[in-house]
Amino acid sequence: MRERRDEAALGRHRRRPGGRWVLLAVLGPFVVVAACGSSGDSASTSARSPGSTGTPSSPTSSPASSPALEGTTWEVAPGGLDVEGLDHITPTLRLEAGRAGGFAGCNTFNGLYTLHAPSLSFGPLAQTSMACEPVGTAIERAYLAALAKVASYALSSSTLELKDASGTTVLTFGTGNTSLLGSWTATGYLTSTGSAFNSVENGSTLTADFAADGTVDGNSGCNSYRGPWSLAADGGLSIGPLASTKIACKSDALSAQEASFLKAMEASIGAVIGSHQAVFNNQAGQTTVELTR
């Protein structure tokens, strides 16, 4: 099992097994990994920090039917990044209240952005530290390197283009399926103590099926569970209370995983959802559950 420490610094951060934070500073084509200790990095005066009550900067004008730059979950379009594998793995981006986040190809990322329409820039960005398959690793590196080059954006009725300082488009996004409805499989969960984020035990499966009638059910590894759920337009999430069957697990590890997963689901108060991935978080900003479909 891979274990990743998680604290509420810079939104959702996790430590590598050695206990060091992972902070990404992308310079040109290189991704530099450095240690950091807190969220004390300051954004420029035009960036909005979480919890800020300031008025958001206005994006460039677009038709009334266009999705907004902020508050929309964007997905890298086919051909929107010069790397192979986008037909199987889709990075995402969501901008809200001065903080950027999303799925990078294997890991999730979180950090600051600065917006003065049409100018836009990112950094610093931190990411989780799951081990990745080669395709996911290649996509993740290319995606984060491209985000580091962004200097401006252009928004149309269905497309977001991010451009570098020369005006060359480095990333193209479209809108994806941001509905939570349907069947999902968990890839990770926050432990009951809140001190670590674990991958799912080998050989076990954790599922969640969100129905339109406001109920969620699934398998928590040993037992089936069921309860209410709701999702607000702003991403506010409520799950539970969850009731489950009482079958004894075959091992202490499975029993601990089940208890942690159900507790993490009930502690979730926010969600970022894409066509293939969903990430839940708690009041402290920690990632509680990661799902795929």
Residue pairs with C-beta under 8 A, 6 or more apart in sequence:
1 198
1 199
1 201
1 202
1 253
2 17
2 130
2 131
2 198
2 199
3 17
3 196
3 197
3 198
3 199
4 14
4 15
4 16
4 17
4 128
4 129
4 130
4 188
4 196
4 197
4 198
5 14
5 15
5 19
5 195
5 196
5 197
6 12
6 13
6 14
6 15
6 190
6 194
6 195
6 196
6 197
6 286
6 287
7 13
7 286
8 284
8 285
8 286
9 21
9 37
9 38
9 39
10 23
10 36
10 38
10 39
10 41
10 110
10 111
10 124
10 126
11 39
11 50
11 99
11 101
11 110
11 111
11 126
11 281
11 285
12 101
12 108
12 110
12 128
12 279
12 281
12 285
12 286
12 287
13 21
13 22
13 110
13 126
13 128
14 22
14 128
14 129
14 197
14 287
15 21
15 22
15 129
16 22
16 129
20 35
21 35
21 36
21 37
21 126
22 33
22 126
22 127
22 128
22 129
23 33
23 34
23 35
23 36
23 124
23 125
23 126
24 31
24 32
24 33
24 109
24 111
24 124
24 125
24 126
24 127
24 144
25 32
25 34
25 123
25 124
25 125
25 148
26 32
26 123
26 125
26 144
26 145
26 147
26 148
27 148
28 145
28 148
28 149
29 145
30 145
31 141
31 144
31 145
36 124
36 126
41 112
41 124
43 49
43 98
43 112
43 113
43 114
44 114
46 57
46 114
46 115
46 116
47 98
47 112
47 113
47 114
47 115
48 54
48 56
48 57
48 97
48 98
48 115
49 97
49 98
49 99
49 112
50 97
50 98
50 99
51 97
52 97
52 98
56 70
56 97
56 115
57 115
57 116
57 117
58 117
59 68
59 69
59 70
59 115
59 117
59 118
59 153
59 155
60 69
60 117
60 118
60 153
60 154
60 155
62 155
62 156
62 157
63 157
65 157
66 155
66 156
66 157
66 158
67 158
67 175
69 95
69 115
69 153
69 155
69 160
70 95
70 96
70 97
70 115
71 94
71 95
71 96
71 234
72 94
72 95
72 175
73 92
73 93
73 94
73 102
73 175
73 176
73 178
73 272
73 273
73 274
74 92
74 93
74 94
74 102
74 160
74 173
74 174
74 175
74 176
75 90
75 91
75 92
75 93
75 173
75 174
75 175
75 176
75 274
75 275
76 86
76 90
76 91
76 92
76 93
76 143
76 171
76 172
76 173
77 159
77 172
77 173
77 174
78 86
78 87
79 86
79 172
80 86
80 171
80 172
80 173
80 174
81 91
81 139
81 142
81 143
81 146
81 171
81 172
82 142
83 138
83 139
83 142
83 143
84 135
84 138
85 135
85 136
85 138
85 139
86 139
88 135
89 105
89 106
89 135
89 136
89 139
89 276
90 103
90 176
90 274
90 275
90 276
90 277
91 102
91 103
91 104
91 105
91 139
91 140
91 143
92 102
92 103
92 176
92 272
92 274
92 277
93 100
93 101
93 102
93 147
93 173
94 100
94 101
94 102
94 272
95 113
95 115
98 112
98 113
99 110
99 111
99 112
99 113
100 109
100 110
100 111
100 112
100 113
100 122
100 125
100 147
101 108
101 109
101 110
101 111
101 272
101 279
102 108
102 109
102 272
102 274
103 109
103 274
103 277
103 279
104 127
104 139
104 140
104 143
104 144
105 132
105 136
105 137
105 138
105 139
105 140
105 143
106 130
106 131
106 132
106 133
106 136
106 137
106 139
106 140
107 127
107 128
107 129
107 130
107 132
107 140
108 127
108 128
108 279
108 287
108 290
109 125
109 126
109 127
109 128
109 144
110 125
110 126
110 127
111 122
111 123
111 124
111 125
111 126
112 122
112 123
112 124
113 120
113 121
113 122
114 120
114 121
114 122
117 153
118 152
118 153
118 154
119 151
119 152
120 150
120 151
120 152
120 153
120 162
121 150
121 151
122 147
122 148
122 150
123 148
125 144
125 147
125 148
127 140
127 144
128 197
128 287
130 188
130 199
132 140
143 171
146 162
146 170
146 171
147 162
147 171
149 164
149 165
149 170
150 162
150 163
150 164
150 170
150 171
151 163
151 164
151 165
152 162
152 163
152 167
153 160
153 161
153 162
153 163
154 160
154 161
154 163
155 161
158 174
158 175
159 172
159 173
159 174
160 172
160 173
160 174
161 169
161 171
161 172
161 173
162 169
162 170
162 171
162 172
162 173
163 169
163 170
164 170
176 274
176 275
177 273
177 274
177 275
178 273
178 274
179 273
180 210
180 229
180 231
180 271
180 273
180 278
181 210
181 211
181 212
182 209
182 210
182 293
183 207
183 208
183 209
183 293
184 207
184 208
184 209
184 210
184 278
184 291
184 292
184 293
185 205
185 206
185 207
185 291
185 292
185 293
186 200
186 206
186 207
186 208
186 261
186 289
186 290
186 291
187 199
187 200
187 290
187 291
187 292
188 197
188 198
188 199
188 200
188 287
188 289
188 290
189 197
189 198
189 200
189 206
189 257
189 260
189 261
189 264
189 288
189 289
189 290
190 196
190 197
190 260
190 264
190 267
190 282
190 286
190 287
190 288
190 289
191 197
191 198
191 256
191 260
192 256
192 259
192 260
192 263
194 282
194 284
194 286
197 286
197 287
198 257
198 260
200 206
200 257
201 221
201 253
201 254
201 257
204 221
204 254
204 257
205 219
205 221
206 218
206 219
206 220
206 221
206 257
206 261
207 218
207 219
208 216
208 217
208 218
208 265
208 291
209 216
209 217
209 218
210 216
210 229
211 217
214 228
214 229
214 230
215 226
215 227
215 228
215 229
216 226
216 227
216 228
216 229
216 239
216 242
216 265
217 224
217 225
217 226
217 227
218 224
218 225
219 225
220 244
220 258
220 261
220 262
221 249
221 254
221 257
221 258
221 261
222 247
222 248
222 249
222 250
222 254
222 255
222 258
223 244
223 245
223 246
223 247
223 258
224 244
224 245
225 242
225 243
225 244
225 245
225 262
226 242
226 243
226 244
227 239
227 240
227 241
227 242
227 243
228 238
228 239
228 240
228 241
229 237
229 238
229 239
229 240
230 237
230 238
231 237
231 238
231 271
235 270
235 271
235 272
236 269
236 270
237 268
237 269
237 270
237 271
237 280
238 269
239 265
239 266
239 268
240 265
240 266
241 266
242 262
242 265
242 266
244 262
248 255
249 255
249 258
261 289
264 280
264 282
264 288
264 289
265 280
265 288
265 289
267 282
267 283
267 288
268 280
268 281
268 282
268 288
268 289
269 281
269 282
269 283
270 280
270 281
270 282
271 278
271 279
271 280
271 281
272 278
272 279
276 292
276 293
277 290
277 291
277 292
277 293
278 289
278 290
278 291
278 292
278 293
279 287
279 289
279 290
279 291
280 287
280 288
280 289
280 290
280 291
281 287
281 288
282 288
